[in-house]
């Protein structure tokens, strides 16, 4: 298993290399000029040219890419065009709030999603099933900025239970993570329900029941365990969706995360920051995929790594 | 004038409230705004949010008050020689930077020399040749030609003075991120994308602040900023969406403040490309568009119809009669110019950059269609747009484009010279419409070197009249901004530079 993990990590290197080429290339294909964007509407040509020289943007593309990669191999992501700060510092300080938010959201989505899904599957076509699956449909379709504002109006403005926005203590995490988790809860719940329904029809579930095992054991040990593989896959994929989808939640809740940093940096054509942030996110995504693959083995011991 | 009245009105309100009560000392005030400062280095900042934060920490030599008068700050008095070539600045004594370094002429020189190497120097001090330290508290500027806007330019945040010790210790190529100035507040903490916190400077040379600290909180969404204001998580905020203003004003514990902005929004023509080379066509377009309706209906009355290429509070402003909405007149002029059935053209515009920019472009398109001009709207993302509008005349492909210009120095030179002088044609400068008129060039040059204020104002009055009759742009409007605050927040100044200033603010709670 360790050997497998190491091999997977090594395989991630070409993936990340591909990411650098894609991000680097796509940014340069965008119309617009970072020097001009940084200099602003009032700048003269002379100033724009000076900024361009300072940033090394007057060099040919392959040289710029070579410099970027050379820095990367030394662990140096470069300097932000907009702020003049090291990209690693800039991205790192913003990555933590995002991971905090997506981590809590994912945990929430997993617990609630699987819980609701299982209950719905056990009692299909019950009131609970109808209500929760309708709620899931709404959760899946509600735009984040609308849902976020509604939650704010209810829990902060009307009830005064929770702070409306901004990063701070645990209470500050509640509304943004619920907002971000909503669509994932819905998806995981619906997915769990359908997978569970299928598993519950299997012969071994009937066998377990026939053996006289208690209902809880049948559901959790026999049915859920076998239904988990596709659910774990979906959860792993949701992590990526949460990371990239966090930008709206971050904007609505004034959360200083990396999604907002990337969007602001694209507007300012701050190439180094976009490159660095996307690379780190890609790394996180690769890492999560690996964790998911390793989890398969834990969930189902029949799966071997070699 | 509308702007001035509004400003006076809100100052009066602020003043009355301040007089009526004894300020309370202590507490932390939180001000919400939309975008994180890009830098806190005076030589690098370009945005109003960055300027707002910096103003509390690092002071400028002179100060532009909220009614746009020049007031002493680190410079107590100044003189300009009769020929306009020597400017003497007499500095305030007994001032210290937050790190204990004394403020003196040497400190000013170090800052100004650093600034002259920085990128914006050309803009503010184009004629300054040398800067001398005359004695410990006197600085002399030596110019090769008079440059009338020099004194107002000393109020700009680019020339905020920071500790010479900090400059000396700054590693090569790095920017100042934790400025050490002489201001009423000291830098405390900056969590990127989240907030900047400043704390009271107990050794401030002037009247010390009442507040213990001020937090400038980054809240990108307008709607969220409003919610935070309502729940009391912030005490004041920038930029209330115009449609929400009446509701906020009606909410107990909240009040809205409308502040004029120095930004003029215009649609420029490609002055070198037919049919826009014909003054009748340009005038026709000005007659064809109902500016009153745009300001009233689309902007909800937040702003004013332009009656000059610069807004009323700018030094050098001279009001003209706005082109009335007169489609018949427009059609008549178009027919005279040889376009009785109009023509087709392109209109480029940004989206989300200025208040309701895309909606205004659509309105203009509809008005133009009524007189037979088929304008195709093309929108671009901001960074792409800026690059697009920086092409030389033989590569420029637009017919018309929408842009805004904030006359941040509050002097007409900056609001007119870069936009209309032939030497400023893109890609060199900001004359992106390739406007060229020898009379205008001549007047712009004269106004720069004229040292007699009355004559200078007369030159600008002539100049603006020429530009107006020549219909150099489709003159649209100047913006205003609506801020809001909790009524417990007292003594805040809502400044036309798009700042909220907490220098003398206090919390009544």
Interface residues (C-beta under 8 A of the other chain):
Chain A: X30 X31 X32 X33 X34 X36 X37 X38 X39 X40 X41 X42 X43 X44 X45 X46 X47 X48 X50 X51 X82 X83 X84 X85 X90 X93 X94 X97 X145 X149 X152 X153 X156 X157 X160 X163 X164 X165 X166 X167 X251 X252 X253 X254 X256 X257 X260 X261 X264 X267 X268 X269
Chain B: X35 X36 X38 X39 X41 X44 X46 X119 X120 X122 X123 X173 X174 X175 X177 X191 X192 X193 X194 X217 X218 X219 X220 X221 X223 X224 X227 X228 X230 X231 X233 X380 X381 X382 X383 X384 X385 X386 X387 X388 X390 X403 X404 X405 X408 X418 X424 X426 X427 X428 X429 X430
